[in-house]
Amino acid sequence: MIQKKKIPVYSIHNLVQESQRQTGLQAEYFSSYLEKHYEHLHQPHRHSFYHMVLFISGKGRHTIDFDRFEVQPFQVYGMIPGQVHSWHFTSAIKGYVVNFPDHFFRDFLFNPYYLERFSLFSGVSTEGVFRLPARLRKKVPELFEALIETASDPDAPPDISRVLLLQILLLINSGVAEYASESIPEQKKLILYNLRRLIDTHYKSIRLPRDYADLLYITPNHLNALCQDLVGQTAGELIRSRVLLEAKRLLINVNKTVTEIAYELNFEDNAYFSRFFKKYEGVSPDEFRKQFIK
């Protein structure tokens, strides 16, 4: 019989020191972070906060929403609240970690959606992993060092930490732009960004691309062409991927039955959900769960 367990969700208050709870920012060397929390980090878990890591050296792998990445020097990882991930290291690790709540920049920038302009925090695992170009491999670690020093000083104004973290994010984003094959018009970026937000909100109840096109005030053909152009997938594939991702997240919480998950995801019945899952994942929901637990 499978022992029932639930994927834990860690809040920023579980991790930060008392002096840091006002801002909720945690910035420290990854080696010390790992020493304190490895018991939890190597098991799949979620955060209720934004999470960013820069590796300087070491080997291992990082799994984010069931995509696996090999750790490399000067690699940056960014994750948003709710993503499932785990670490597995095979050598000593050197780097930096920063955790902060979703309201960290809100009052400072008067823009609740500011972080969503950074691909590092798109919520798509493959977009949340980036290797710094050579020109940033000195400057960005220096800023992490300054952020750790400021965050650990109880007398330092919180806005200094916000400015330092904002510098880090803007520099990383400039590096991401360097690797883009061509400049993408802002209007196209905005449509994709709004589509992803709509899918994230309505994927349980809205499954047809034409309904999302209506919400975006564009034609279905325009929506599909834009998705193919920017991410190499149709709008239908983006919707389906989001449903499958949530199905996987729910399946690794073994306290839910497959029937309950099918109902939660708004499928007609368990059989339809199982056929859908197996068609695109190659295994049944029960087989996926058993493989994950094993």
C-alpha positions in Angstrom: 0.0 0.0 0.0 1.4 3.5 -0.9 2.0 5.6 2.1 0.1 8.8 1.7 2.0 12.1 1.8 1.7 15.6 0.5 4.2 17.8 -1.3 5.2 20.4 1.3 4.8 24.1 0.6 7.3 26.3 2.4 6.7 29.9 3.2 9.3 32.7 3.6 8.6 32.7 7.3 9.9 29.1 7.6 13.3 30.2 6.3 14.2 33.8 7.2 15.6 35.1 10.5 13.5 37.2 12.8 15.3 40.4 11.7 14.4 39.7 8.0 10.7 39.1 8.5 9.7 42.7 8.0 10.8 42.6 4.3 10.7 38.9 3.9 13.9 38.9 1.9 16.4 36.1 2.4 19.8 36.4 0.8 22.7 34.1 1.7 25.5 31.8 0.3 24.0 28.6 -1.1 26.4 26.4 0.8 25.0 27.6 4.2 21.5 27.5 2.9 22.0 24.0 1.8 23.5 23.0 5.1 20.4 24.2 6.9 17.7 23.0 4.6 19.0 20.0 2.5 16.7 17.6 4.3 13.9 19.4 2.6 15.5 20.6 -0.6 16.3 17.2 -2.0 12.6 16.2 -1.8 10.0 17.7 -4.1 8.5 20.8 -2.6 6.9 24.1 -3.5 7.5 27.7 -2.3 5.0 30.4 -1.6 7.6 33.0 -2.6 10.0 33.8 -5.5 13.2 31.8 -5.5 16.4 32.6 -7.4 19.8 30.8 -7.3 23.1 31.6 -9.0 25.7 28.8 -9.1 29.4 29.6 -9.3 30.7 26.0 -9.1 29.6 22.5 -8.3 27.8 19.6 -9.9 24.3 18.1 -9.6 20.9 18.5 -11.1 17.8 20.6 -10.5 14.3 19.4 -11.3 11.6 22.1 -11.9 8.1 21.0 -12.8 9.4 17.6 -14.0 12.0 19.1 -16.3 15.6 18.2 -15.2 18.6 20.5 -15.6 22.3 19.8 -15.0 23.9 22.4 -12.7 26.5 24.5 -14.5 28.9 27.3 -13.4 27.2 30.8 -13.7 23.8 29.3 -14.2 20.8 31.2 -12.8 17.6 29.6 -11.8 14.4 31.5 -11.2 11.0 30.2 -9.9 7.7 31.6 -9.0 5.4 30.5 -6.2 3.7 27.2 -6.8 6.3 25.5 -9.0 7.5 22.0 -7.8 11.2 21.4 -7.6 14.0 19.5 -5.9 17.8 19.5 -5.9 20.3 16.6 -6.1 24.0 17.5 -5.8 27.1 15.3 -6.5 29.8 17.7 -5.3 30.3 20.8 -3.1 28.2 23.7 -4.3 29.2 27.4 -4.3 26.8 30.1 -5.2 24.0 32.4 -3.9 20.3 32.1 -3.1 17.7 34.8 -2.8 14.1 34.3 -1.6 11.5 37.0 -1.5 7.7 37.4 -1.3 5.5 38.5 -4.1 4.9 41.9 -2.4 8.6 42.7 -2.1 8.6 45.2 -5.0 4.9 46.1 -5.0 4.9 49.2 -2.8 8.4 50.2 -4.0 7.5 50.2 -7.7 3.7 50.6 -7.5 3.3 47.8 -10.1 2.0 44.4 -8.9 3.0 42.8 -12.2 6.5 44.2 -12.5 8.3 40.8 -12.0 6.3 39.2 -14.8 8.4 41.2 -17.4 11.4 38.9 -16.5 11.5 35.6 -18.4 13.3 34.2 -15.4 10.0 34.4 -13.5 7.6 33.4 -16.4 6.6 30.2 -14.5 7.8 28.1 -17.5 10.7 25.9 -16.2 12.7 26.0 -19.4 12.6 29.8 -19.4 13.6 30.0 -15.8 17.1 28.6 -16.3 19.8 30.8 -17.9 23.6 30.9 -18.0 25.2 34.3 -17.6 27.2 35.6 -20.5 30.9 36.3 -19.8 30.4 40.0 -19.5 28.2 39.5 -16.4 30.1 36.8 -14.6 32.0 39.3 -12.4 29.3 42.1 -11.9 26.4 39.9 -11.0 28.2 37.9 -8.2 29.4 41.2 -6.8 25.9 42.4 -6.6 24.8 39.2 -4.8 27.7 39.7 -2.3 26.4 43.3 -1.7 22.8 42.0 -1.3 23.8 39.4 1.2 25.7 42.0 3.3 22.8 44.4 3.2 20.1 41.8 3.9 22.0 40.7 7.0 22.3 44.2 8.4 19.3 45.0 10.6 20.1 48.7 10.3 20.2 48.8 6.5 17.1 50.5 4.9 15.1 47.7 3.1 15.1 49.8 -0.1 18.8 49.3 -0.5 18.1 45.5 -0.8 15.3 46.2 -3.3 17.6 48.3 -5.5 20.4 45.7 -5.4 18.0 42.9 -6.3 16.5 45.0 -9.0 19.9 45.6 -10.5 20.6 41.9 -10.5 17.3 41.1 -12.3 17.8 43.8 -14.9 21.3 42.7 -15.7 20.3 39.1 -16.0 17.4 40.2 -18.3 19.8 42.1 -20.4 21.9 38.9 -20.8 18.8 37.0 -21.8 18.1 39.5 -24.5 21.6 39.0 -25.9 20.7 35.4 -26.7 17.5 36.2 -28.4 17.8 35.5 -32.1 15.8 38.6 -33.0 14.1 41.4 -31.3 10.4 40.6 -30.5 8.0 43.5 -30.8 6.5 44.5 -27.4 3.0 44.1 -28.7 3.6 40.4 -29.4 5.3 39.9 -26.0 2.3 41.5 -24.4 -0.2 39.2 -26.1 1.8 36.1 -25.2 2.1 37.3 -21.6 -1.6 38.0 -21.4 -2.4 34.6 -22.9 -0.3 32.8 -20.4 -1.9 34.7 -17.5 -5.4 33.8 -18.9 -4.5 30.2 -19.3 -3.1 30.0 -15.8 -6.3 31.5 -14.5 -8.9 29.6 -16.6 -7.2 26.3 -17.8 -9.6 24.2 -15.7 -12.7 25.7 -17.4 -11.6 27.1 -20.8 -9.8 24.6 -23.1 -10.5 26.0 -26.6 -8.0 28.4 -28.3 -10.8 30.4 -29.9 -12.2 31.3 -26.5 -8.8 32.7 -25.4 -8.6 34.6 -28.7 -12.0 36.1 -27.9 -10.7 37.2 -24.5 -7.7 38.8 -26.2 -9.7 40.5 -29.0 -7.8 38.8 -31.8 -8.6 36.0 -34.2 -7.8 32.3 -33.5 -5.5 32.3 -36.6 -3.6 35.3 -35.3 -3.3 33.7 -31.9 -1.9 30.5 -33.2 0.5 32.2 -35.6 1.8 34.3 -32.8 2.3 31.3 -30.5 4.1 29.3 -33.2 6.3 32.3 -33.9 7.3 33.0 -30.3 7.3 29.6 -28.5 7.0 27.1 -31.3 3.7 25.8 -30.1 0.1 26.3 -31.0 -2.3 27.9 -28.5 -4.0 24.6 -28.0 -0.6 23.0 -27.1 0.0 25.7 -24.5 -3.4 25.1 -22.9 -2.8 21.3 -22.9 0.6 21.7 -21.4 -0.8 23.7 -18.5 -3.5 21.1 -17.8 -0.9 18.3 -17.9 1.5 20.2 -15.6 -1.2 20.7 -13.1 -2.2 17.0 -13.4 1.4 16.0 -12.6 1.6 18.4 -9.7 -1.6 16.9 -8.3 -0.6 13.3 -9.0 2.5 13.5 -6.8 0.3 14.5 -3.9 -0.7 10.9 -3.3 -3.4 11.8 -0.8 -5.6 12.6 -3.9 -7.2 9.8 -5.9 -7.0 9.9 -9.7 -10.8 10.3 -9.7 -10.6 13.3 -7.4 -7.8 14.9 -9.7 -9.9 14.3 -12.8 -12.9 16.0 -11.1 -10.7 18.9 -9.9 -9.4 19.5 -13.5 -12.9 19.5 -14.8 -12.8 16.3 -16.9 -16.0 14.5 -17.6 -14.9 11.3 -15.8 -11.8 9.4 -14.7 -11.6 7.4 -17.9 -11.5 10.5 -20.1 -8.8 12.0 -17.9 -6.7 8.8 -18.0 -6.9 8.6 -21.8 -5.9 12.3 -22.1 -3.0 11.8 -19.8 -1.7 8.6 -21.4 -2.0 10.1 -24.9 0.4 12.9 -24.1 2.6 11.4 -21.4 2.8 7.8 -22.6 1.8 6.4 -19.2 -1.4 6.3 -17.2 -1.9 8.6 -14.2 -1.4 5.7 -11.8 1.8 4.6 -13.6 3.2 8.2 -13.5 2.5 8.3 -9.8 4.2 5.0 -9.1 7.2 5.9 -11.2 7.6 9.2 -9.3 7.3 7.6 -5.9 9.8 4.9 -6.9 
